[in-house]
Amino acid sequence: MNTPDIAKLNDEFALQRGENYVRFQTGRSGIPLVEIRNNHASAAISLLGAHLLSWIPRGEKEVIWLSAAAKIEPGKSIRGGIPVCWPWFGAHGSFTGNANPNFPAHGFVRTSNWDVICTEDLDGDRTRITFTTEPQAGNQHMWPADTNLQLQVTIGEKLEMELITHNNGSQPITIGQALHTYFRVGDISKVLVFGLEDTDYLDKLAGFKRKQQIGPLSISEEVDRIYLDTANECVIEDRSLKRNIVIIKCGSNSTVVWNPWRETASKMGDLGEDGYKTMLCVESCNAATDVVTIAPGKGHHLWVQYQVHETG
Ligand code: TA6
């Protein structure tokens, strides 16, 4: 990876107004890190994968889980934060055929170097930063299509992320994708997920068998599920941290819930010994059969918004 010049990034994109800022620093392994602070929140994003590592609304505790054992190195995916999975979700071709086992799980842009296009201070209350990466660069063998990819991240009292795919080519393209968000929870045994009741899911741990969710979801063992036809709001009720995390989305019709639990986590090497106790992935996806076909000259927007409500 060509490491961009931090001074140049700051010259072009740093912002400062009073105590608020957007500034670039050298992060781990020399990979640039952008730090953001405004009237309502602070955040940190790595340019490796345009990967959000932290979002702390003012007066709140950290909302995003990042593994204490995460490796932040060129070509590696970061355990925690918000990985951007694109242009496929999970194993390559798992539901669409033509699977190539040599292609990386969850696509390749989470390990690509992203560039900054612009930074905007929206009245001190919100800060927007827009990233792009060239999907084709070095990945022609996996993704020969002419595609433009942007990620817009808006930091404030709410966190908004919009992943925009534009098809510049003359043939339709089909993508799967996810904002694979790792939420920080106080104690996984005191968490309930609402919004998935009565929906069908594919249980990855049972060979993708189709099952139905009865009632809100609680987690007391390994869970790895693709909930189908789920466009509605989800709420993570965290009785330990006494807060609800509300997830609203658009352009996504599937939701993945994942916690590896003790045994699987212990084999992963970068989840930390007790990491599974304080994390939960609730991912806004186009996964399994929920893929998106984009006509030539058209685009697709995957948009999510997260907000935190204290429950006292
Ligand atoms: O989104 C759930 C999942 O696909 C799981 O099956 C699990 O393996 C996880 O993502 C992490 O994948 P990764 O490739 O980051 O190790």
Boltz pocket constraint, residues with backbone or C-beta under 6 A from the ligand:
constraints:
  - pocket:
      binder: B
      contacts: [[A, 77], [A, 90], [A, 105], [A, 106], [A, 180], [A, 204], [A, 224], [A, 256], [A, 257], [A, 258], [A, 281], [A, 283]]
      max_distance: 6.0
